[in-house]
C-alpha cells in the first residue's frame, strides 16, 4: 500500500527543559472488521494498532490503539525537550507496514 | 384470608418487578458492563482503583460518534521516581471496550494526551491511570451520542 498522508506538527525549536506539544494526523480508514460491503461481505479489519515517538532514538511515548479509534487518527501528546535532535513518529499497521515521519528540533 | 391473599399477590408482583428490573438493567448501560469490568481487572492486576488525579475531557453531547475528541490528563510531577506509566481508556458501550492506552515516560513532562475516538452509543468512558508506584487512579465520564459511529 502506498504511504498514507501524514500531517504532523513538531516544533522547530524549544528552550532546554521546555515541554512541547506534538500533534499528528495520519490518513487511514481504521477498518473495524465489523462493516460489510455492498455485496454483504465483511470488510476485513485493518487498523493502526500502535504508535511510537522516539526522541534521538529513545522511545519516550507510545500508544496502543484498538478499533474504537477514529478513522484518520489524530493524536496529541507532550515531550520535554532536552537536547537538539530528531523526533521520529511511527505508526504500525495491522498488515505489517510501518509509516514514519520525523522532524528536527533545535534546543537552545 | 383476604388480606393474606392480597399480600401474597403484592409480594409476587414486587418479586416479578425486581427480576424484570434486573434483566433490563444492563441494557440501560448503567454501571460497568461485564466487558469493561473484566478489562479493568486485567489492567489493575490487583491494585485498587482510587478517585481523583485523572481528568477526561469529552463533549457532553457528541453529534457524530465516529469522531469524538477526547483528552486525558493526569496530575503528576512526571519526574524519574514519580510519573504516570500509562493511561487506559475504556468505553463500556462499544463492541470492544478497549479504546486506547497511552504509555508515558518521565520524558513526556506532562501526562496529557488527546485522541479522536469512536463511540457507538450513549455511554460512559473510563480512564485509568497506572502510576510508577503501582497505584491506580480512575475517572469516568458520560457522553450522549446522537449518531453512533462504530
Interface residues (C-beta under 8 A of the other chain):
Chain A: X19 X32 X34 X55 X58 X59 X60 X61 X62 X63 X64 X65 X66 X67 X68 X69 X70 X71 X73 X74 X75 X76 X77 X78 X79 X80 X82
Chain B: X66 X67 X68 X71 X78 X91 X94 X95 X96 X98 X99 X100 X101 X102 X103 X104 X105 X107 X108 X109 X110 X112 X113 X114 X115 X116 X117 X118 X119 X149 X150
